[in-house]
Structures are given as structure tokens and as C-alpha cells.
Amino acid sequence: REALICSAEIIYYPFVEYNIPFKAPKFPFRENNMIDDILAKFDGAFAKNTIRAYRSDFIQFQTWCSHNNIDSIPATADTMAQYVDYLATIRKSATIRRRINSLGTVLKLSKHYDPTKQPEVILAIKRMHRKIGRAQQQATPLTKPLLNQLISNCDNSVRGLRNKVLLRLGYETMRRRSELCAFKFEDICKGANGKPAIRLNFSKTDQFGTGKILPISQELFDLLEKWRSMISDEGYILRSINRHGHFGNNLHPASISTLLKALQKDLKMDSDEQPLSGHSFRVGAALDLLEQGEPLERIMLRGGWQTDSTAMSYLRNWIV
């Protein structure tokens, strides 16, 4: 008879007894409630995407701690160093640095001990860099020649006009995906010189809404007016369009990369061509400005970069 009877301490087979130590595994369900309570206090102080990233990073840390029967809070320097060593086997260095910084911010602002600046963690990060390097995959630049090809390939349909607006607006303003999707028709204005412009109300580097005026071309201004008359509405400039041709209230930031890849595919380019992404606007426009002889300070102002090292990280791999 193949009967199998289990208990917490002993598993019985016919005529054989096995003593097996039993330790109940930890699960992060209760801790997930704790991180939700912590992040509830962050609401309004950080962008929603930032809070979402904090939550994801912390839950992944909790899950790793649970699998290894380690307490995630209070976190120790040894635990954080072990976590870095583990991440070095499955993640890129930029992702690891971001996760550790994220964990440090959550711990510090929730009045828990933050071990991320302790020597054990610093050494683990140095060890990680020597093991897997610091190289990052850069976005494929969407430069002016490619921009013109993509625009020329758009038809005069509602969807085609929306795509033309996306391409020109992304290239000329050099904004991130979430910032592009936040532009409204009410933000279109005139600059101090009387030329067309658009107001950026919030950005990744302007969380408190100081705002700035971004110059746009007359061609983009005319295209926006044509698009506005077609929508017959105020509100968000970039809209989703369903298969029936109906407009949504706004375009989700994640859709920008999908649209760019589809437009690139329609050009039937070489299969070796790297796919475009939401950052391709920023990289391509910055490279074009650099080739036109614009100083780095001006490129930083246009792209919204606060340090020259960040701006150069976008350009370094593409400068010949």
C-alpha cells in the first residue's frame, strides 16, 4: 500500500520512519501591509511612479529575506550586502544601484535604520561593479533623419496625425514619456520672443511645479492646432485611439515605446536596427544639438539634465 501520512514533524512510509526537522517558512504578506502603511505617508510627496517603484523594490527585498529566513526590518548591513551579492547574479549594475538607493530612502524616511551607506554595503557594490561592470544599454537615438522618415511614413488618418504630433512633440521638447503624456492643449503658449512654445508644468527634476517654457517650431504649432480642431476638445494632447477610431482621454506613457517600435517596423528597416524606446527622443535630439555645435550647458537645459555627467551618459556611447 502506497499510503502517505504527513505531520509537521514526521513523514511515515510503511515500515520506515524518517525524522525531518521542520521550520515554518516566513511569508511577506504581513510585511507587505507594513510597506503599504509606510508608503501611504509618502503619498503626495513623491510622484506616483516613484512610489510604485519604491513599493516594488521593497517587496522584492522582503521576498528575498523571507526565502532566506531573514528579517527585512530592521535591516542590517550584512543582510543588505548579501542582497547585493545575490542581485549581482541576476541583474544589471544600474538596476542594483537603483534598488539599494530605493531601499535606503524607504528605510530612512520611515525612521528605520538605513544600512545602505555602511562599509559592508559599499564594498558589496564595489564587488558587484568589478564582477559585472557598470555598462548600461543605451536607447537608440531618434535623430532628425530618422524622424523625417518616420513622419513621412505616417498617413493623413486620425491615427497618422496623432503619430506625427507624438514624433514632433517628443523630438522638439526632449521630454520623458510621462512628461510628454502630461502636456495639455492649455499649455501651448508664446515665448518671451513671441514665438510658439509649450509650458512644462512638472518633470522628473521639477517635482514641485516651478515649470519652464519650451520653444517649439511653427511647424509643430500648426500641427497641434490641426490636431486640436480634429479632437474638438481641450485636455491632454496625446490621446489613445481604439480600433474603432474613438479617442481616449489620454495616452499612457508605456504606449509611447510600443508606438515607436510599430512606426519603426513600418519602415521595414534592417533587422539589425535596434528598437526605439521612449528615451530615443532625448538621445537623438541631444546628439543632433551636439553635432550642430551647441554647448553642453544648452543641451542640458533643453533636456532637463541637472548634471553634465548624466547628460554625457546619454551621449558617450554615440559620440564618434
C-alpha positions in Angstrom: 0.0 0.0 0.0 1.4 3.4 -1.1 -0.3 5.4 1.7 1.5 8.5 2.8 0.6 10.2 6.0 2.3 13.6 6.9 2.6 15.6 10.0 4.6 18.7 10.9 7.4 16.7 12.4 7.4 13.2 10.9 6.6 11.7 7.5 5.6 8.0 7.7 6.1 5.4 5.0 5.2 1.7 5.6 7.7 0.2 8.0 10.1 3.2 7.8 10.2 6.3 10.0 12.0 9.5 9.0 12.6 12.3 11.4 12.7 15.6 9.4 13.3 18.9 11.1 10.5 21.3 10.3 10.7 25.1 10.3 7.8 27.2 9.1 8.8 29.4 6.3 8.3 33.2 6.5 6.0 34.9 4.1 6.0 38.6 3.4 2.2 39.1 3.4 2.1 40.9 6.7 5.2 42.9 5.8 3.5 43.9 2.5 0.8 45.5 4.6 3.6 47.3 6.5 5.2 48.7 3.4 1.8 49.9 2.2 1.4 51.8 5.6 4.8 53.3 5.1 4.2 54.4 1.6 0.8 55.9 2.4 2.8 58.5 4.3 4.8 59.3 1.1 1.7 60.0 -0.9 1.8 63.5 -2.3 5.5 63.9 -1.5 6.7 61.8 -4.4 5.4 61.1 -7.9 3.2 58.1 -8.2 5.7 56.2 -10.4 8.4 56.8 -7.8 6.1 55.4 -5.0 5.3 52.4 -7.3 9.0 51.7 -7.8 9.7 52.0 -4.0 7.0 49.5 -3.3 8.2 47.1 -5.9 11.8 47.3 -4.8 10.9 46.8 -1.2 8.6 43.9 -1.8 11.3 42.1 -3.8 13.7 42.7 -0.9 11.2 41.3 1.5 10.6 38.2 -0.6 14.3 37.5 -0.8 14.6 37.9 3.0 11.6 35.6 3.5 13.1 32.9 1.3 16.3 33.1 3.4 14.6 33.3 6.8 16.0 36.8 7.4 14.1 39.7 8.9 13.8 42.6 6.4 13.2 45.1 9.2 15.3 46.0 11.0 17.7 45.6 8.0 21.4 45.0 8.8 24.4 45.9 6.8 25.3 42.2 6.4 21.8 41.4 5.1 22.0 44.3 2.6 25.4 43.2 1.4 24.2 39.7 0.9 21.3 41.0 -1.1 23.7 43.0 -3.3 25.7 39.8 -3.9 22.5 38.0 -4.8 21.3 40.7 -7.2 24.8 40.7 -8.9 24.0 37.2 -10.3 20.7 38.2 -11.9 20.5 42.0 -12.5 22.4 44.8 -14.2 24.5 47.1 -12.1 22.3 50.2 -12.7 19.2 48.3 -11.5 21.1 47.1 -8.4 22.2 50.7 -7.5 18.7 52.0 -8.0 17.2 49.3 -5.8 19.7 49.9 -3.0 19.1 53.6 -3.1 15.4 53.0 -3.1 15.6 50.7 -0.1 17.7 53.3 1.7 15.2 56.1 1.1 12.3 54.0 2.3 14.1 52.9 5.5 15.4 56.4 6.3 12.1 58.2 5.7 10.1 55.6 7.7 12.5 56.1 10.7 14.1 52.7 10.4 17.8 52.0 10.4 19.3 52.6 7.0 22.4 50.3 6.5 22.9 51.1 2.8 25.8 53.6 3.5 27.7 51.2 5.7 31.1 49.8 4.7 29.7 46.3 4.2 27.2 47.5 1.6 29.7 49.9 -0.1 32.2 47.0 -0.5 29.5 44.7 -1.9 28.6 47.3 -4.5 32.2 47.7 -5.5 32.5 44.0 -5.7 29.4 43.9 -7.9 30.9 46.5 -10.3 34.1 44.6 -10.6 32.1 41.4 -11.3 29.5 42.6 -13.8 30.8 46.1 -14.8 28.8 49.4 -15.0 27.9 49.4 -18.7 24.3 50.3 -19.5 22.3 49.6 -22.6 21.6 53.0 -24.2 18.4 53.9 -26.0 18.6 54.0 -29.8 18.8 57.7 -30.9 15.9 59.1 -32.9 17.9 61.7 -34.9 16.5 64.2 -37.4 16.9 62.0 -40.5 15.1 59.1 -38.9 12.4 61.5 -37.5 11.8 62.7 -41.0 11.5 59.2 -42.3 9.0 58.2 -39.7 6.9 61.3 -40.2 6.9 60.8 -44.0 5.6 57.3 -43.5 2.6 58.5 -41.4 -0.6 58.8 -43.4 -3.3 61.5 -43.1 -5.6 59.4 -41.0 -6.6 60.3 -37.4 -4.0 57.8 -36.1 -1.4 59.1 -38.5 -1.9 62.7 -37.4 -1.6 61.6 -33.8 1.6 59.9 -34.5 3.1 62.9 -36.3 2.2 65.0 -33.2 3.9 62.4 -31.0 7.1 62.4 -33.1 7.5 66.1 -33.4 6.5 66.9 -29.8 8.9 64.2 -28.4 11.8 65.3 -30.5 11.4 69.1 -30.1 10.8 69.1 -26.4 13.2 66.2 -25.5 10.8 65.2 -22.7 10.4 61.9 -20.9 7.4 59.6 -21.6 5.4 60.7 -18.6 6.1 64.3 -19.3 5.0 64.0 -22.9 1.7 62.4 -21.9 1.1 65.2 -19.4 1.1 68.0 -22.0 -2.3 69.7 -22.5 -3.6 72.0 -25.2 -3.8 74.7 -22.5 0.0 74.5 -22.1 0.6 75.8 -25.7 1.7 79.5 -25.4 4.0 82.1 -26.8 7.6 82.5 -25.6 9.2 85.8 -24.5 10.3 86.4 -28.1 6.7 85.9 -29.4 7.5 82.5 -30.9 5.5 79.3 -30.3 6.2 77.5 -27.1 4.7 75.0 -24.7 4.8 75.0 -20.9 6.2 72.1 -18.9 4.4 72.2 -15.5 6.1 69.3 -13.8 9.0 67.0 -14.6 11.2 64.4 -13.0 13.7 67.1 -12.0 10.9 69.6 -11.1 8.6 67.8 -8.7 7.2 71.0 -7.2 5.9 72.6 -10.3 8.2 75.5 -10.9 7.6 74.9 -14.6 9.5 76.1 -17.7 8.7 77.3 -21.2 10.0 75.1 -24.0 10.3 76.5 -27.5 8.6 74.6 -30.4 8.7 75.2 -34.1 6.0 76.9 -36.1 5.5 73.6 -37.9 4.7 71.8 -34.7 2.5 74.6 -33.5 0.4 74.4 -36.7 0.3 70.6 -36.4 -1.0 70.9 -32.8 -3.7 73.4 -33.9 -4.8 71.0 -36.7 -4.9 68.1 -34.1 -6.8 70.2 -31.7 -9.5 71.0 -34.3 -9.8 67.3 -35.1 -10.3 66.4 -31.4 -12.6 69.4 -30.8 -11.6 69.3 -27.2 -9.2 70.7 -24.6 -7.3 68.4 -22.2 -4.4 66.1 -23.0 -2.6 66.5 -26.3 -1.6 62.8 -26.8 -4.6 60.5 -26.8 -5.1 56.8 -27.2 -7.2 55.7 -30.2 -9.0 52.4 -30.2 -9.6 50.2 -33.2 -12.9 52.0 -33.9 -11.1 55.3 -34.2 -12.5 56.6 -30.9 -10.3 58.9 -28.7 -9.3 58.1 -25.1 -8.8 60.8 -22.5 -5.0 60.4 -22.6 -2.2 58.2 -23.9 -0.4 56.0 -21.3 3.3 56.6 -21.1 4.0 52.9 -21.6 2.3 53.1 -25.0 5.0 55.5 -26.4 7.6 52.8 -26.8 5.1 50.5 -28.3 4.1 53.1 -30.9 7.7 54.0 -31.7 8.5 50.3 -32.3 5.5 49.9 -34.6 6.4 53.0 -36.6 9.9 51.8 -36.9 8.7 48.4 -38.1 6.6 50.0 -40.7 9.7 51.5 -42.3 10.9 47.9 -43.0 14.4 48.8 -41.8 17.3 46.3 -41.4 16.7 43.6 -38.9 19.9 44.6 -37.1 18.5 48.0 -36.3 18.0 48.4 -32.5 14.4 49.2 -31.5 13.4 52.7 -30.5 12.2 53.5 -27.0 10.7 56.4 -25.0 14.2 57.7 -24.3 15.1 57.7 -28.0 13.7 61.3 -28.4 16.1 62.7 -25.8 19.2 60.8 -27.0 18.6 61.7 -30.7 17.8 65.3 -30.2 20.8 65.8 -27.8 23.1 64.2 -30.4 21.8 66.5 -33.1 22.3 69.5 -30.9 25.9 68.4 -30.2 26.6 67.9 -33.9 25.2 71.4 -34.5 27.9 72.8 -32.2 25.6 73.6 -29.2 27.5 73.7 -25.9 26.8 71.0 -23.3 25.1 73.6 -20.9 22.5 74.4 -23.5 21.9 70.7 -24.2 21.4 70.1 -20.5 18.9 73.0 -20.3 16.9 71.6 -23.3 16.9 68.1 -22.0 16.3 68.9 -18.3 19.5 67.3 -17.1 20.9 68.7 -13.8 24.4 67.4 -14.1 26.8 67.1 -17.0 27.7 63.5 -16.0 24.0 62.5 -16.6 23.9 64.3 -19.9 27.2 62.7 -21.0 25.9 59.2 -20.1 23.3 59.7 -22.9 25.8 60.8 -25.4 29.0 58.9 -24.6 28.2 55.7 -26.5 27.2 57.6 -29.6 30.0 60.2 -30.0 32.5 59.1 -32.7 
